[in-house]
Amino acid sequence: MDPVVRDALSLARGAVADALALVLPAPCVGCGDAGGPVCGRCREALRPRVVTTDLDGLRVYSGLAFEAVAARVIRAVKADARPRLLRPFAPALAAALRALADDLGADAASLHVVPVPASARAMRTRGFRVVEVATRRAGVVPERRLVAVRRTADQRELGLAERVQNQRGSMAARNVRGMPVVIVDDVLTSGATLREAARALHAGGAVVVGAATIAATPRRHRPRSASQIHT
């Protein structure tokens, strides 16, 4: 299917879902109560609380812990192909990017924000690129400089070593030599995807200064001290 047509169909599906939500009482995807698609109480639960992870020297900033409401809403974004559900995550990703820039002492505008590429399978299923939509919602223009160069398996049932092997050599970077780059992904789990993105960017000559995600699984991150928390 032509990419333009596919994206248009995805937006149309989202618009229909939103229109129905205005007419029919829709449950909140975060808690199941009325007031969906994401109720006020669940939006409050998605307020950013930036956490950091050291991933083999790559500093990753995540806006939320991937648990409870955040996990349920992100899963709904992917499983139900609903890009509009990414709106409540804009503050979290924006806070993660801001914390990264602040810690670097850098002007955020000088950094090139590069999302991990969506797989062909994900594009066929959803019709949109989750990470790119989330990045735009956070007020940042994503630069599509990473490309998938081979097919990877669905990682949900894979262990850490299997995920690393699954991702190895799956990406390539283009036109990045000398660029200060921030990698963006939706969720930090094993870190295999971010590691592969960093490898590809380094191979292309980029200077990878850090990474940002909407959320991180609780076992992966280290909470920031009270003076470091960005909300």
C-alpha positions as CSV (number, residue, x, y, z in Angstrom):
1,M,0.0,0.0,0.0
2,D,1.2,3.5,-0.8
3,P,2.6,5.1,2.4
4,V,0.5,8.2,2.0
5,V,-2.7,6.2,1.6
6,R,-1.7,4.0,4.6
7,D,-1.1,7.1,6.8
8,A,-4.4,8.6,5.7
9,L,-6.3,5.5,6.6
10,S,-4.6,5.3,10.0
11,L,-5.6,8.9,10.7
12,A,-9.2,8.2,9.5
13,R,-9.4,5.2,11.9
14,G,-8.3,7.4,14.7
15,A,-10.7,10.2,13.8
16,V,-13.6,7.7,13.7
17,A,-12.7,6.3,17.1
18,D,-12.5,9.8,18.6
19,A,-15.9,10.7,17.0
20,L,-17.5,7.6,18.5
21,A,-16.1,8.4,21.9
22,L,-18.0,11.7,21.8
23,V,-21.3,9.9,21.2
24,L,-20.9,6.6,23.0
25,P,-19.6,6.3,26.6
26,A,-16.1,4.9,26.0
27,P,-14.1,3.4,28.9
28,C,-10.7,4.8,29.7
29,V,-7.9,2.6,28.4
30,G,-5.9,3.4,31.5
31,C,-8.4,2.3,34.2
32,G,-11.6,1.1,32.5
33,D,-13.8,3.7,34.1
34,A,-15.9,6.2,32.1
35,G,-14.3,9.3,30.8
36,G,-12.1,7.8,28.1
37,P,-10.1,7.5,26.0
38,V,-7.8,8.6,28.8
39,C,-9.6,10.0,31.9
40,G,-8.4,12.9,34.0
41,R,-7.2,10.7,36.8
42,C,-5.1,8.6,34.5
43,R,-3.7,11.7,32.8
44,E,-2.6,12.8,36.2
45,A,-0.9,9.5,36.7
46,L,1.1,10.2,33.4
47,R,2.7,13.3,34.8
48,P,6.4,13.1,34.1
49,R,8.9,11.9,36.6
50,V,12.1,11.5,34.8
51,V,14.3,8.5,35.5
52,T,17.7,7.6,34.1
53,T,19.5,4.5,33.0
54,D,23.1,3.8,32.1
55,L,23.1,1.5,29.1
56,D,26.7,0.5,28.6
57,G,27.7,4.1,28.7
58,L,24.6,5.4,26.8
59,R,22.7,7.7,29.2
60,V,18.9,7.1,28.7
61,Y,16.3,9.5,30.1
62,S,12.7,8.2,30.5
63,G,9.7,10.3,31.3
64,L,7.8,7.6,33.2
65,A,8.0,4.2,34.6
66,F,6.4,1.6,32.3
67,E,3.8,0.3,34.7
68,A,0.2,0.6,35.6
69,V,-1.6,3.3,33.6
70,A,1.4,4.1,31.4
71,A,1.9,0.5,30.4
72,R,-1.8,0.0,29.6
73,V,-2.1,3.1,27.5
74,I,1.1,2.5,25.5
75,R,-0.1,-1.1,24.8
76,A,-3.4,0.2,23.6
77,V,-1.6,2.7,21.2
78,K,0.1,-0.3,19.6
79,A,-2.5,-3.1,19.8
80,D,-5.4,-0.9,18.7
81,A,-3.4,1.4,16.3
82,R,-4.6,4.6,18.1
83,P,-2.0,7.3,17.6
84,R,-4.1,9.9,19.4
85,L,-3.6,8.1,22.7
86,L,0.0,9.3,22.5
87,R,-1.1,12.9,23.4
88,P,-1.0,12.4,27.2
89,F,2.6,11.2,26.9
90,A,3.8,14.5,25.3
91,P,4.8,16.0,28.7
92,A,6.8,12.9,29.7
93,L,8.9,12.7,26.5
94,A,9.4,16.4,26.5
95,A,10.6,16.3,30.1
96,A,13.0,13.5,29.3
97,L,14.5,15.4,26.4
98,R,14.7,18.6,28.5
99,A,16.5,16.7,31.3
100,L,19.0,15.3,28.8
101,A,19.7,18.7,27.3
102,D,20.0,20.3,30.8
103,D,22.5,17.7,32.0
104,L,24.6,18.1,28.8
105,G,24.5,21.9,29.2
106,A,23.4,22.0,25.6
107,D,20.9,24.0,23.6
108,A,18.1,21.5,22.8
109,A,17.8,23.1,19.4
110,S,21.4,22.1,18.5
111,L,20.7,18.4,19.0
112,H,19.4,16.1,16.2
113,V,16.6,13.9,17.6
114,V,16.6,10.6,15.7
115,P,13.8,8.0,16.4
116,V,14.4,4.3,16.1
117,P,12.9,3.0,12.8
118,A,9.6,1.3,12.8
119,S,9.6,-2.2,11.4
120,A,7.8,-3.1,8.2
121,R,5.5,-5.4,10.3
122,A,4.6,-2.6,12.6
123,M,3.8,-0.2,9.8
124,R,1.6,-2.8,8.1
125,T,-0.3,-3.4,11.4
126,R,-0.6,0.2,12.7
127,G,-0.1,2.4,9.7
128,F,1.9,5.0,11.7
129,R,5.3,5.3,13.3
130,V,4.8,5.3,17.1
131,V,8.1,7.0,18.0
132,E,7.8,9.7,15.4
133,V,4.3,10.6,16.4
134,A,5.3,10.7,20.1
135,T,8.3,12.9,19.2
136,R,6.2,15.4,17.3
137,R,3.6,15.5,20.2
138,A,6.5,16.5,22.4
139,G,7.1,19.5,20.2
140,V,10.3,18.2,18.5
141,V,10.8,17.5,14.8
142,P,12.2,13.9,14.4
143,E,14.9,13.3,11.8
144,R,14.5,10.0,10.0
145,R,18.2,9.1,9.8
146,L,18.0,5.5,11.0
147,V,16.7,2.8,8.6
148,A,15.9,-0.9,9.2
149,V,18.1,-3.0,6.9
150,R,16.8,-6.4,7.8
151,R,13.7,-8.0,9.3
152,T,13.6,-8.6,13.1
153,A,11.4,-11.0,15.1
154,D,8.7,-9.8,17.5
155,Q,10.6,-9.2,20.8
156,R,7.9,-9.6,23.3
157,E,8.6,-13.2,24.1
158,L,12.4,-13.0,23.8
159,G,14.9,-13.0,26.6
160,L,17.7,-10.4,26.9
161,A,20.3,-12.4,24.9
162,E,17.8,-13.2,22.2
163,R,16.8,-9.6,21.9
164,V,20.4,-8.5,21.5
165,Q,20.9,-11.1,18.8
166,N,17.6,-10.2,17.1
167,Q,18.6,-6.5,16.8
168,R,22.2,-6.9,16.0
169,G,23.0,-5.5,12.5
170,S,19.4,-4.6,11.9
171,M,19.9,-0.8,11.4
172,A,22.0,1.6,9.4
173,A,22.4,5.4,9.7
174,R,22.5,7.8,6.8
175,N,23.9,11.4,6.6
176,V,24.9,11.7,10.3
177,R,28.7,12.2,10.2
178,G,29.7,14.7,12.9
179,M,26.1,15.2,14.2
180,P,25.3,15.3,17.9
181,V,22.4,12.9,18.1
182,V,19.8,12.0,20.6
183,I,18.1,8.6,20.0
184,V,14.4,8.4,20.8
185,D,12.3,5.3,21.4
186,D,8.9,4.6,23.1
187,V,9.9,2.2,25.9
188,L,13.2,1.1,27.3
189,T,13.0,-2.6,28.2
190,S,16.1,-4.7,27.6
191,G,17.9,-1.9,25.8
192,A,18.7,-4.0,22.8
193,T,17.0,-1.6,20.3
194,L,18.8,1.4,21.7
195,R,22.1,-0.4,21.7
196,E,21.7,-1.3,18.0
197,A,20.6,2.3,17.2
198,A,23.7,3.6,18.9
199,R,25.9,1.2,17.1
200,A,24.5,2.1,13.7
201,L,24.8,5.8,14.4
202,H,28.4,5.5,15.7
203,A,29.3,3.5,12.6
204,G,27.9,6.3,10.5
205,G,30.1,8.9,12.2
206,A,27.5,10.5,14.5
207,V,28.2,11.6,18.1
208,V,25.5,9.9,20.2
209,V,25.0,12.2,23.3
210,G,22.2,10.3,24.9
211,A,18.7,8.7,24.4
212,A,15.2,9.5,25.5
213,T,12.1,7.4,25.9
214,I,8.6,7.9,27.0
215,A,8.9,5.2,29.6
216,A,11.3,2.6,31.1
217,T,10.5,-0.7,32.7
218,P,11.0,-0.4,36.5
219,R,13.8,-2.9,36.7
220,R,15.8,-0.9,34.1
221,H,15.9,2.5,35.6
222,R,17.5,4.4,38.4
223,P,15.3,7.2,40.0
224,R,16.8,10.6,39.9
225,S,17.4,12.4,43.2
226,A,14.8,15.0,44.3
227,S,17.0,17.8,42.9
228,Q,17.3,16.0,39.6
229,I,13.6,15.2,38.9
230,H,12.1,17.1,36.0
231,T,8.3,17.4,36.0
